[in-house]
Amino acid sequence: MALSPTQQAFEVIKQSKSILIAFKSDWTGDALSSSLALSGFLKKLGKKTDIVCDGFVPPANLGFLPIADVSPKLNSLQKFVITVNTAQAQVGEFYYDRDGGKLNIYITPSEGIFNSEDVVTDASDYRYDLIFIVNSPDLESLGGIYEKHPDFFYSVPKINLDHSNRNENFGNINLVSLTAASTAEIIYGLIKEYEENLIDENIATYLLTGIIMATKNFKSPEVTPKTLNLASLLIAKGARREQIIQNLYQSRYLSTLKLWGRVLSRLNQDLDGRLVWSTLPAQDFYETSTRPDELPDVIEELIVSMPKTELVVLLYEVKELEHTEARAIVYSPKNIDTLFVCQKFNAVGNRELAKFTLPEADLYGAERMIIEEIKQKMS
């Protein structure tokens, strides 16, 4: 009888020693929390794990999670090996020095002579023998860690974990469930099928954090009785719900609420509510003591408040010295390809979230141009 995808995953895990966990550069709280839970599970199986997210910058409200475990870049995938045949000569003295852009290695034999034929160079195997890719629709969404190391991602087995209908099933093993409200639910199912008792208070907390963030604190339409039952089970296993809610919602700064107010005051919609957008001049960030990296929280609130919305656009100004430029974040909670609708503006990101800059345009000129283009694409 053929093995199920989950059973196949367990077989690959058993054969692996060092595992990389990666998630998309435009990450979500579900991606981060699920990766931490998966890492905790794999470590209990005696596996060495590392977590990476391209350019990862931890936000203050997730400081209760071990976010220091996530690296912002992927380094030292292979070692360069220099092999010296010592059959005819023994090593006596060994040292090296640097000469500009060169590394010189000196080997003095204690007896005999070394020849160039005695030296062979090669690259070692990759330091990881398995990759988990979490809550990411495709390899391109991993950003620089994929762009700089494509051979690595094609050479090493990949297990793809996601709940999005945008996922391209790019893994060698795909654990993708469209009925799950979060990737954390899929991680829980994986652990449960192996050994549910491995879920301790920390893993339970990470999984519950992922569920809460993916469902906007159980407000999203994807929430099912199964989701609520799982949340209850995780709390029974020691998940620190009060800590999660305190950090994610109750400790929101007054400045963030003020920024949210500015967005609402300029909120616009079109296409019968399918398209929603707002603008934020640079002065808004100054007057509310906020930063553009707080805008994802604003987008989440818009999505929860407007279930009909298919596309959210936030246009904002960034002022650096005497230069001001217009930027945009475009997010789709529905099945709309944001990179397609923003194609004209050379956007970067993925199907779910795109970003771009219009350095030569003023904010309101950019607004007219961007919204008109997006409306045409959505129509």
C-alpha positions as CSV (number, residue, x, y, z in Angstrom):
1,M,0.0,0.0,0.0
2,A,1.3,3.4,-0.9
3,L,2.3,5.7,1.9
4,S,0.3,8.9,2.5
5,P,2.0,12.2,2.1
6,T,2.3,12.5,5.9
7,Q,3.8,9.1,6.2
8,Q,6.2,10.0,3.4
9,A,7.2,13.1,5.3
10,F,8.0,11.0,8.4
11,E,10.2,8.6,6.4
12,V,12.2,11.6,5.0
13,I,12.5,13.1,8.5
14,K,13.8,9.9,9.9
15,Q,16.6,9.8,7.3
16,S,17.5,13.5,7.8
17,K,20.0,14.9,10.3
18,S,20.1,18.7,9.6
19,I,16.8,20.4,8.5
20,L,16.2,23.9,7.2
21,I,12.8,25.6,7.8
22,A,12.1,28.5,5.5
23,F,9.1,30.9,5.0
24,K,8.3,33.7,2.7
25,S,9.9,37.1,2.9
26,D,6.5,38.8,3.2
27,W,5.8,36.7,6.2
28,T,2.8,36.3,8.3
29,G,2.4,35.6,12.0
30,D,1.1,32.2,11.0
31,A,4.3,31.5,9.0
32,L,6.5,32.5,11.9
33,S,4.6,30.7,14.7
34,S,4.2,27.5,12.6
35,S,7.9,27.4,11.8
36,L,8.8,27.8,15.5
37,A,6.4,25.0,16.4
38,L,7.8,22.7,13.7
39,S,11.3,23.4,14.8
40,G,10.4,22.5,18.4
41,F,8.9,19.2,17.2
42,L,11.9,18.3,15.1
43,K,14.3,19.1,17.9
44,K,12.4,16.6,20.1
45,L,13.2,14.0,17.4
46,G,16.9,14.8,17.8
47,K,17.2,16.8,14.5
48,K,19.3,19.9,14.1
49,T,17.1,22.7,12.8
50,D,17.6,26.3,11.6
51,I,14.9,28.8,10.6
52,V,15.4,31.4,7.9
53,C,13.3,34.2,6.4
54,D,14.9,36.6,3.9
55,G,15.4,40.0,5.6
56,F,13.5,39.1,8.7
57,V,13.0,42.0,11.1
58,P,11.2,40.9,14.3
59,P,8.3,43.2,15.4
60,A,8.0,44.3,19.0
61,N,4.6,42.7,19.6
62,L,6.0,39.2,18.9
63,G,8.8,39.5,21.4
64,F,7.1,36.8,23.6
65,L,8.1,34.3,20.9
66,P,11.7,33.0,20.4
67,I,12.1,35.2,17.3
68,A,15.9,35.3,17.8
69,D,15.8,31.7,16.4
70,V,15.0,33.1,12.9
71,S,17.9,34.2,10.7
72,P,17.5,36.9,8.1
73,K,19.8,35.3,5.6
74,L,21.1,31.9,4.5
75,N,24.9,31.4,4.8
76,S,27.5,28.7,4.6
77,L,25.5,26.1,2.7
78,Q,28.6,24.2,1.7
79,K,32.2,23.9,2.6
80,F,35.1,24.1,0.1
81,V,37.2,21.1,0.7
82,I,41.0,20.9,-0.2
83,T,42.2,17.3,-0.1
84,V,46.0,16.6,0.1
85,N,47.3,13.1,-0.7
86,T,49.8,12.2,2.1
87,A,50.7,8.8,0.7
88,Q,54.1,10.0,-0.5
89,A,54.8,12.9,1.9
90,Q,53.8,13.7,5.5
91,V,52.6,17.1,6.7
92,G,55.1,18.9,8.9
93,E,54.1,22.6,9.1
94,F,50.8,24.1,8.0
95,Y,49.7,27.8,7.9
96,Y,47.9,30.3,5.7
97,D,47.8,34.0,5.0
98,R,45.8,36.5,3.0
99,D,47.2,38.5,0.1
100,G,44.7,41.0,-1.1
101,G,41.8,39.0,-2.5
102,K,43.8,35.7,-2.3
103,L,44.1,33.1,0.5
104,N,47.5,31.3,0.4
105,I,47.9,28.0,2.1
106,Y,51.4,26.7,2.9
107,I,52.1,23.0,3.7
108,T,55.7,22.0,4.5
109,P,56.3,18.3,4.4
110,S,58.2,16.6,7.2
111,E,59.5,14.2,4.6
112,G,59.0,13.7,0.9
113,I,57.7,16.2,-1.6
114,F,54.1,17.4,-2.4
115,N,53.2,17.8,-6.1
116,S,50.2,19.6,-7.6
117,E,48.8,16.2,-8.5
118,D,48.5,15.5,-4.7
119,V,45.9,18.3,-4.3
120,V,42.2,17.9,-5.1
121,T,39.5,20.5,-4.5
122,D,35.8,20.0,-4.2
123,A,32.7,21.3,-2.6
124,S,31.1,19.3,0.3
125,D,27.5,18.2,0.4
126,Y,24.9,20.8,1.5
127,R,24.8,21.3,5.3
128,Y,21.0,20.6,5.2
129,D,19.5,17.3,3.9
130,L,15.9,18.4,4.1
131,I,13.9,21.6,3.7
132,F,10.5,22.5,5.1
133,I,8.9,25.4,3.4
134,V,6.1,26.9,5.5
135,N,3.1,29.0,4.6
136,S,4.7,30.1,1.3
137,P,2.9,29.8,-2.1
138,D,6.0,29.2,-4.2
139,L,9.8,29.2,-4.1
140,E,10.0,32.7,-5.5
141,S,8.2,34.0,-2.4
142,L,11.2,33.1,-0.3
143,G,13.0,36.1,-1.8
144,G,16.8,36.3,-1.7
145,I,17.4,33.0,0.0
146,Y,16.0,31.2,-3.0
147,E,17.3,33.7,-5.7
148,K,20.9,33.3,-4.4
149,H,20.8,29.5,-3.9
150,P,18.4,27.9,-6.5
151,D,20.6,24.8,-6.9
152,F,20.3,24.1,-3.2
153,F,16.5,24.3,-3.3
154,Y,16.3,22.0,-6.3
155,S,18.9,19.5,-5.0
156,V,17.5,18.9,-1.5
157,P,14.2,17.3,-0.7
158,K,11.4,19.8,0.1
159,I,8.3,19.4,2.2
160,N,5.7,22.0,1.5
161,L,3.3,23.0,4.3
162,D,0.5,25.5,3.5
163,H,-3.3,26.1,3.6
164,S,-3.6,28.6,0.8
165,N,-5.3,27.9,-2.5
166,R,-2.5,30.0,-4.1
167,N,0.1,27.3,-3.3
168,E,1.7,25.8,-6.4
169,N,2.5,22.4,-4.8
170,F,6.1,22.8,-5.6
171,G,7.4,20.4,-2.9
172,N,8.6,16.8,-3.3
173,I,6.0,16.2,-0.6
174,N,3.0,18.6,-0.4
175,L,1.1,18.8,2.9
176,V,-1.4,21.5,1.6
177,S,-4.9,21.6,3.1
178,L,-7.3,24.1,1.7
179,T,-9.8,23.4,4.5
180,A,-7.5,24.4,7.2
181,A,-7.8,28.0,8.5
182,S,-4.1,28.2,9.2
183,T,-0.8,26.5,8.5
184,A,-0.5,26.0,12.3
185,E,-3.4,23.5,12.0
186,I,-1.5,21.5,9.5
187,I,1.6,21.5,11.7
188,Y,-0.6,20.3,14.6
189,G,-2.0,17.4,12.4
190,L,1.6,16.4,11.5
191,I,2.7,16.3,15.1
192,K,-0.5,14.5,16.3
193,E,-0.1,11.8,13.7
194,Y,3.5,11.2,14.9
195,E,3.0,11.6,18.7
196,E,0.6,14.1,20.2
197,N,2.3,14.0,23.6
198,L,5.3,15.8,22.1
199,I,3.2,19.0,22.1
200,D,4.4,20.9,25.2
201,E,3.4,24.3,26.5
202,N,5.8,26.2,24.2
203,I,4.8,24.3,21.0
204,A,1.1,24.7,22.0
205,T,1.6,28.5,22.4
206,Y,3.3,28.8,19.0
207,L,0.5,26.9,17.3
208,L,-2.2,28.9,19.1
209,T,-0.4,32.1,18.1
210,G,-0.4,31.0,14.5
211,I,-4.1,30.2,14.5
212,I,-5.1,33.5,16.2
213,M,-3.0,35.5,13.8
214,A,-4.2,33.6,10.7
215,T,-7.9,34.0,11.7
216,K,-7.6,37.6,13.0
217,N,-8.5,36.4,16.5
218,F,-11.2,34.0,15.1
219,K,-13.0,36.7,13.1
220,S,-12.2,35.5,9.6
221,P,-14.8,33.5,7.6
222,E,-12.3,30.5,7.4
223,V,-12.8,29.7,11.1
224,T,-14.5,26.3,11.5
225,P,-15.7,24.3,14.5
226,K,-12.5,22.2,14.0
227,T,-10.4,25.4,14.4
228,L,-12.2,26.4,17.6
229,N,-11.9,22.8,19.0
230,L,-8.2,22.8,18.2
231,A,-7.7,26.1,20.0
232,S,-9.4,24.7,23.1
233,L,-7.2,21.6,23.0
234,L,-4.0,23.7,22.7
235,I,-5.1,25.8,25.7
236,A,-5.6,22.5,27.6
237,K,-2.1,21.6,26.7
238,G,-0.7,24.7,28.3
239,A,-0.9,27.3,25.4
240,R,-0.5,30.7,27.0
241,R,-3.6,32.4,25.5
242,E,-3.5,35.5,27.9
243,Q,0.1,36.2,26.9
244,I,-0.8,35.9,23.2
245,I,-3.8,38.2,23.4
246,Q,-1.9,40.7,25.6
247,N,0.9,41.1,23.1
248,L,-1.1,41.0,19.9
249,Y,-4.1,43.1,20.8
250,Q,-4.3,44.6,24.3
251,S,-0.9,46.2,24.2
252,R,-1.4,48.1,20.9
253,Y,0.2,51.5,21.2
254,L,-2.0,54.6,21.1
255,S,0.2,55.7,18.1
256,T,-0.9,52.7,16.1
257,L,-4.6,53.4,16.8
258,K,-4.0,57.0,15.7
259,L,-2.5,55.7,12.4
260,W,-5.6,53.5,12.0
261,G,-7.8,56.5,12.4
262,R,-5.9,58.4,9.7
263,V,-6.4,55.5,7.3
264,L,-10.1,55.3,8.1
265,S,-10.6,59.1,7.6
266,R,-9.4,58.8,4.0
267,L,-10.9,55.4,3.1
268,N,-12.2,55.0,-0.4
269,Q,-13.9,52.1,-2.2
270,D,-15.0,51.2,-5.7
271,L,-16.2,48.2,-7.7
272,D,-19.1,47.6,-5.2
273,G,-16.7,47.4,-2.3
274,R,-14.3,44.9,-3.9
275,L,-11.5,47.5,-4.0
276,V,-10.6,49.5,-0.9
277,W,-7.8,52.0,-0.6
278,S,-6.4,54.8,1.5
279,T,-3.6,57.3,1.5
280,L,-1.1,58.3,4.1
281,P,1.1,61.4,3.6
282,A,4.5,61.4,5.3
283,Q,3.2,63.9,7.8
284,D,0.8,61.3,9.2
285,F,3.7,59.1,10.3
286,Y,5.4,62.1,11.9
287,E,2.3,63.3,13.8
288,T,1.3,59.8,15.0
289,S,4.9,58.7,15.9
290,T,4.5,55.6,13.7
291,R,6.4,53.9,10.9
292,P,5.4,52.3,7.6
293,D,6.3,48.8,8.9
294,E,3.1,49.1,11.1
295,L,0.9,49.1,8.0
296,P,0.3,45.3,7.9
297,D,-1.6,45.6,11.1
298,V,-3.8,48.2,9.5
299,I,-4.4,46.0,6.5
300,E,-5.5,43.1,8.7
301,E,-8.1,45.4,10.4
302,L,-9.4,46.5,7.1
303,I,-9.8,42.9,5.9
304,V,-11.7,41.9,9.1
305,S,-14.0,44.9,8.9
306,M,-14.8,44.5,5.2
307,P,-15.4,40.8,4.3
308,K,-16.5,41.7,0.7
309,T,-13.1,43.3,0.0
310,E,-11.0,41.5,-2.7
311,L,-8.1,44.0,-2.8
312,V,-6.7,46.5,-0.3
313,V,-4.3,49.2,-1.4
314,L,-2.4,51.5,1.0
315,L,-0.5,54.3,-0.6
316,Y,1.9,56.3,1.5
317,E,4.8,58.7,1.4
318,V,8.3,58.2,2.7
319,K,10.4,61.3,3.3
320,E,14.2,60.9,3.4
321,L,16.1,64.1,3.8
322,E,14.8,66.4,1.0
323,H,13.5,63.5,-1.1
324,T,9.9,62.2,-0.9
325,E,8.6,59.2,-2.8
326,A,5.2,57.4,-3.1
327,R,5.0,53.7,-2.2
328,A,2.2,51.2,-2.2
329,I,1.2,48.0,-0.5
330,V,-1.4,45.9,-2.3
331,Y,-2.9,42.9,-0.5
332,S,-5.5,40.4,-1.7
333,P,-7.4,38.3,0.9
334,K,-9.2,36.6,-2.1
335,N,-7.9,34.8,-5.1
336,I,-6.5,37.8,-7.0
337,D,-2.9,37.9,-8.2
338,T,-1.6,41.2,-6.9
339,L,1.6,40.9,-9.0
340,F,-0.7,40.8,-12.1
341,V,-2.8,43.8,-11.2
342,C,0.4,45.8,-10.3
343,Q,2.4,44.6,-13.3
344,K,2.7,48.1,-14.8
345,F,4.5,49.3,-11.7
346,N,7.2,46.6,-11.5
347,A,5.9,45.3,-8.2
348,V,7.8,42.8,-6.1
349,G,6.3,40.2,-3.7
350,N,3.9,37.3,-4.5
351,R,0.3,36.7,-5.6
352,E,-1.0,37.6,-2.2
353,L,1.0,40.8,-1.4
354,A,2.8,43.2,-3.7
355,K,4.9,46.3,-3.0
356,F,6.3,49.0,-5.3
357,T,7.6,52.5,-5.4
358,L,6.8,55.5,-7.7
359,P,9.8,57.7,-6.9
360,E,8.8,60.5,-9.4
361,A,5.1,60.8,-8.5
362,D,3.4,62.8,-5.7
363,L,1.1,60.8,-3.4
364,Y,-2.2,61.9,-5.0
365,G,-0.9,61.7,-8.5
366,A,0.2,58.2,-7.7
367,E,-3.2,57.5,-6.2
368,R,-5.1,58.4,-9.4
369,M,-2.7,56.4,-11.6
370,I,-2.6,53.3,-9.5
371,I,-6.3,53.0,-8.7
372,E,-7.3,53.5,-12.3
373,E,-4.8,50.8,-13.4
374,I,-6.0,48.3,-10.7
375,K,-9.7,49.0,-11.5
376,Q,-9.1,48.2,-15.2
377,K,-7.3,44.9,-14.3
378,M,-10.0,43.9,-11.8
379,S,-12.7,44.6,-14.2
